[in-house]
Amino acid sequence: MSNREQQGTVLEAEKAKVKPPPLYKVMLLNDDYTPMDFVVVVLQTVFAMSREKATQVMLQVHREGMGVCGTYTREVAVAKVEQVINIARKHQHPLQCTMEET
């Protein structure tokens, strides 16, 4: 920013410090009923994962009880969670998806 002189005084532009928005992890939770293949398709569809990456995340969900699908701003994370839940309900699966601030 440039300095301007006004009536003998020097005005200096202030640099605004803008904090980046908080990020949220979107996570899938394990259940005993949703087929593994369905989880892989959801990960590919909603999170644009390759089949290999989706399979890795699905196995993490299966083995550890939950798996991180991605990290997003709040609005995007909310939309992803809703997409997953809507797709699961449409196909009559109890798959759960949640988010938490990082």
NORMOVEN-V751977 format. One record per backbone hydrogen bond with DSSP energy under -1.0 kcal/mol. CO is the residue of the C=O (numbers start at 1). NH is the residue of the N-H. Records with the same first field share a line. If there is no record, write none. Layout:
CO: NH / NH
//
This chain:
4: 11
6: 9
9: 6
11: 4
23: 102
24: 72
25: 100
26: 69
27: 98
28: 67
35: 39
36: 40
37: 41
38: 42
39: 43
40: 44
41: 45
42: 46
43: 47 / 49
50: 54
51: 55
52: 56
53: 57
54: 58
55: 59
56: 60
57: 61
58: 62
59: 63
60: 64
61: 65
65: 30
67: 28
70: 26
72: 24
73: 77
74: 78
75: 79
76: 80
77: 81
78: 82
79: 83
80: 84
81: 85
82: 86
83: 87
84: 88
85: 89
86: 90
87: 91
88: 93
89: 92
96: 29
98: 27
100: 25
//
